[in-house]
Amino acid sequence: MRAKWVLAGIAVIVIVAAAIAWAGRGTYQTARLGTVYVAKQTCSCLFVARRSAASCRTDYEAEAVAPLTLDIGASDVTVSALGGLLSARAQFEEGFGCHPAN
């Protein structure tokens, strides 16, 4: 009898986890697209337009990029979201500009 309840509990946990994953798929896709966009645009702002990092941050609404972490390298920009679960990097190449690198 106890094994029946354990199996029922495991089934409920699996169903709830699947429902959460299904409902969160749009959030994941939006966050992925957003990190790539911010990485590329910030890279272009810094290395093509040669603006300061402080100036580039004004291109976005503050509350929209608040959950993002930006890491600016010598010729690249990495943006992380969802606590580091997602990250995107844009690389600057002389003569070609910036492009997503991953």
Residue, then its C-alpha position, 0 to 999 in steps of 0.5 A: m500500500r505504501a509503495k502505491w502512494v510513493l509511486a503516485g507521489i512521484a507521478v504527481i511530481v513528474i507531471v508538475a515538473a513537466a507543466i512548469a517546463w511547458a509553461g516556462r519555455g516562452t520565458y527561456q526563449t525570450a531570455r535567450l533572444g534578449t541576451v543575444y540582442v543586448a550582447k550584440q548591440t552593446c558590442s557595436c555600441l562600444f567597439v564600433a561606435r566607440r561610446s563609453a559603457a555608461s553611455c551604452r547602458t542608456d540605450y536600454e530601459a533600466e528595468a529591462v536590463a536590470p536582471l542581466t549581467l554584462d561582462i565587457g572584455a577587450s573585444d567582446v561582450t558577454v551577457s548573462a541572464l536567469g542567474g547565469l543559466l543563459s549567456a550570450r557573447a558578441q565578438f568584435e572583428e576589425g572590418f566586420g563589426c560585432h557578431p554573436a559568437n555562440 
